Amino acid sequence: MPDNPDVSDLEENGQANLRTGLDRLIAGSAKLFAWAIFLAFAISVYEVIARYVFDSPTYWAHESTTFLIAAIFLIGGPVALARDKHIRVRMIYDSVSPRVRRWLDIVNSLIAMIFFAGLGYAGATMAWKATHRPNGDIHLEGTGTAWNPPTPALLKIIILICVCLMFVQTLMHLIKAIRGDDAAYSERGGQ
């Protein structure tokens, strides 16, 4: 452990890899969003008890649980990017010098930004169609069930928000990599 208590506190909390303020904000909010899993669990338990003990099933439990789990899954993208836990070929990345590692991050960021821009365009199109009628009136797409919540529209909005967040995160990582020194990359290697 380093002598600096601030650094050791960050490492213990799993925040040593957070490169920007946005990364810290996103990683910190993940704990809040993680509670949605417990809410989905509680809804599922309620549904099982209501259905099998009281013979009174709900019409909203399945869709609520599906929405919560899907939303958490989508938020996982920005969180993984913030914590630098995305997929990387570590065998190659860890075996090169800090300078090459920095260039690999620059190339990776550029490719990722192109991907996120395309995904953002598709996400914006999906979100628009899910929130507007063809004549432009606002109408949230529903599930089409008896309850008919607007969860498809909400999930498409979350997709767009997450993709935009990941684009901005990647841009900030690119700027940091371009400005970065090789010493910072020697610290990141071998993790």
Backbone torsions as a table, in degrees:
resi	resn	phi	psi	omega
1	MET	NA	141.6	177.4
2	PRO	-69.8	157.9	178.7
3	ASP	-70.7	-24.4	-178.6
4	ASN	-75.0	116.0	-177.2
5	PRO	-64.4	-29.2	179.6
6	ASP	-64.9	-41.2	-179.9
7	VAL	-67.8	-43.5	-179.4
8	SER	-65.9	-36.0	176.7
9	ASP	-62.7	-41.4	178.5
10	LEU	-64.4	-41.3	-179.1
11	GLU	-66.6	-38.8	179.0
12	GLU	-66.2	-33.8	179.8
13	ASN	-86.1	1.0	178.8
14	GLY	73.8	24.1	-177.2
15	GLN	-113.9	17.1	-179.1
16	ALA	-68.0	-27.1	-177.5
17	ASN	-89.4	0.9	-177.4
18	LEU	-73.4	120.4	-171.5
19	ARG	-95.3	-26.0	-175.8
20	THR	-133.1	168.5	176.0
21	GLY	-62.8	-37.0	177.3
22	LEU	-63.4	-40.5	176.6
23	ASP	-60.0	-43.8	179.5
24	ARG	-63.3	-41.2	179.0
25	LEU	-63.6	-46.6	-178.8
26	ILE	-66.1	-46.1	-179.6
27	ALA	-64.0	-36.7	178.0
28	GLY	-68.6	-35.8	-179.6
29	SER	-73.8	-17.4	-179.4
30	ALA	-60.4	-34.1	179.2
31	LYS	-64.0	-38.2	177.5
32	LEU	-65.1	-46.7	-179.0
33	PHE	-67.6	-26.8	179.6
34	ALA	-62.6	-26.5	178.2
35	TRP	-65.6	-20.1	177.0
36	ALA	-63.0	-27.7	176.9
37	ILE	-65.0	-41.9	177.8
38	PHE	-67.1	-35.5	176.0
39	LEU	-64.1	-43.0	177.3
40	ALA	-62.5	-40.1	177.0
41	PHE	-62.3	-45.2	-179.7
42	ALA	-62.8	-40.4	177.6
43	ILE	-63.4	-41.5	179.4
44	SER	-64.5	-42.4	178.1
45	VAL	-63.6	-43.7	177.6
46	TYR	-58.4	-44.2	-179.6
47	GLU	-62.8	-43.4	180.0
48	VAL	-62.4	-44.9	179.5
49	ILE	-65.3	-45.5	-179.9
50	ALA	-61.6	-40.8	-176.0
51	ARG	-74.7	-49.0	-170.0
52	TYR	-96.8	-21.0	178.1
53	VAL	-95.4	-45.8	-175.8
54	PHE	-103.5	1.3	-179.0
55	ASP	49.9	42.5	-178.8
56	SER	-137.4	73.8	-177.1
57	PRO	-66.1	153.5	177.6
58	THR	-91.6	162.8	175.6
59	TYR	-106.3	0.7	-175.4
60	TRP	-116.8	-15.3	-171.6
61	ALA	-65.0	-47.1	-176.5
62	HIS	-62.3	-45.8	-178.5
63	GLU	-67.6	-36.3	178.1
64	SER	-65.3	-45.2	179.7
65	THR	-63.8	-44.9	179.1
66	THR	-60.2	-43.5	178.9
67	PHE	-62.3	-47.4	-178.2
68	LEU	-61.6	-44.9	-179.3
69	ILE	-67.5	-40.6	178.3
70	ALA	-63.6	-42.0	179.2
71	ALA	-63.0	-42.5	178.3
72	ILE	-63.2	-41.3	178.0
73	PHE	-59.4	-43.9	-179.4
74	LEU	-66.1	-39.3	-179.1
75	ILE	-69.2	-20.0	178.0
76	GLY	-60.9	-28.6	179.5
77	GLY	-62.0	-57.9	177.6
78	PRO	-61.3	-33.7	179.6
79	VAL	-66.8	-45.0	178.6
80	ALA	-62.5	-40.3	178.3
81	LEU	-67.1	-39.6	178.9
82	ALA	-63.9	-39.2	-177.8
83	ARG	-87.3	3.6	-179.4
84	ASP	58.3	41.6	-179.4
85	LYS	-113.8	20.5	178.7
86	HIS	-76.2	171.8	-177.1
87	ILE	-70.1	130.8	178.2
88	ARG	-149.3	143.8	177.2
89	VAL	-79.3	89.4	-173.4
90	ARG	-63.8	-31.0	-178.1
91	MET	-60.0	-41.1	178.5
92	ILE	-78.4	-47.6	-174.9
93	TYR	-59.5	-41.7	-177.3
94	ASP	-78.2	-18.0	-176.5
95	SER	-91.0	-6.1	-178.3
96	VAL	-101.1	168.5	-178.7
97	SER	-71.6	161.0	178.0
98	PRO	-56.5	-35.8	179.7
99	ARG	-65.3	-44.6	178.4
100	VAL	-66.5	-38.1	178.2
101	ARG	-58.6	-43.0	178.2
102	ARG	-62.2	-42.5	178.9
103	TRP	-67.1	-36.0	175.2
104	LEU	-62.5	-40.2	177.2
105	ASP	-64.6	-38.2	179.1
106	ILE	-64.6	-48.1	179.6
107	VAL	-63.2	-44.3	179.1
108	ASN	-60.0	-42.4	-179.7
109	SER	-63.8	-41.9	179.5
110	LEU	-63.2	-44.7	179.0
111	ILE	-64.6	-43.4	-179.4
112	ALA	-63.1	-38.4	180.0
113	MET	-65.1	-37.8	176.4
114	ILE	-63.8	-44.4	178.5
115	PHE	-61.8	-46.7	-178.7
116	PHE	-67.2	-32.1	176.8
117	ALA	-64.5	-44.9	177.3
118	GLY	-64.9	-42.5	178.2
119	LEU	-66.2	-35.5	177.7
120	GLY	-65.4	-40.4	177.2
121	TYR	-62.0	-46.9	178.6
122	ALA	-63.9	-40.1	179.0
123	GLY	-64.5	-39.6	179.0
124	ALA	-66.1	-39.8	177.6
125	THR	-63.7	-45.9	178.9
126	MET	-62.7	-44.3	-178.3
127	ALA	-64.8	-39.6	178.8
128	TRP	-63.2	-47.0	-179.5
129	LYS	-65.6	-29.6	-179.3
130	ALA	-82.1	-13.2	-177.4
131	THR	-117.4	-3.6	-177.6
132	HIS	-137.2	146.8	171.5
133	ARG	-79.4	165.3	179.6
134	PRO	-56.8	-29.0	180.0
135	ASN	-83.4	-0.7	176.7
136	GLY	101.1	-10.6	177.7
137	ASP	-66.3	144.1	178.7
138	ILE	-76.2	127.6	177.5
139	HIS	-156.5	120.3	-178.1
140	LEU	-82.3	130.2	178.3
141	GLU	-64.2	132.7	178.3
142	GLY	-105.7	-179.2	-178.5
143	THR	-83.4	-19.7	-179.1
144	GLY	86.0	7.9	178.9
145	THR	-92.7	-175.7	179.2
146	ALA	-61.9	-37.9	179.3
147	TRP	-78.6	-41.1	175.6
148	ASN	54.6	53.8	177.1
149	PRO	-73.0	158.7	-178.6
150	PRO	-83.5	32.6	-176.1
151	THR	-64.1	-34.3	175.7
152	PRO	-60.5	-41.7	178.2
153	ALA	-65.1	-42.6	-179.7
154	LEU	-64.3	-40.4	178.9
155	LEU	-66.2	-36.9	178.5
156	LYS	-69.0	-32.5	174.1
157	ILE	-67.8	-41.8	178.4
158	ILE	-63.8	-39.4	175.8
159	ILE	-56.8	-49.0	-179.0
160	LEU	-61.8	-44.7	179.8
161	ILE	-62.0	-45.2	-178.9
162	CYS	-64.8	-41.1	178.6
163	VAL	-65.1	-42.6	177.5
164	CYS	-62.6	-41.8	176.6
165	LEU	-59.9	-45.1	-178.9
166	MET	-66.7	-33.3	175.6
167	PHE	-64.2	-46.9	-179.7
168	VAL	-65.7	-42.7	177.0
169	GLN	-57.1	-47.2	-178.5
170	THR	-64.8	-38.7	175.8
171	LEU	-61.1	-44.0	179.0
172	MET	-65.8	-37.3	176.7
173	HIS	-66.8	-37.7	177.7
174	LEU	-62.7	-47.3	179.3
175	ILE	-60.4	-43.7	179.7
176	LYS	-64.1	-39.4	179.1
177	ALA	-67.2	-40.0	179.0
178	ILE	-65.5	-40.8	179.8
179	ARG	-81.1	-19.7	-169.2
180	GLY	-64.1	158.6	174.2
181	ASP	-102.0	159.1	-176.9
182	ASP	-68.2	-21.8	179.4
183	ALA	-64.1	-39.0	178.5
184	ALA	-63.6	-33.8	-179.9
185	TYR	-76.7	-26.5	176.0
186	SER	-70.8	-29.0	176.6
187	GLU	-71.9	-33.1	-177.2
188	ARG	-79.3	-22.9	-176.4
189	GLY	-71.8	154.5	175.1
190	GLY	74.7	13.2	-179.7
191	GLN	-83.3	NA	NA
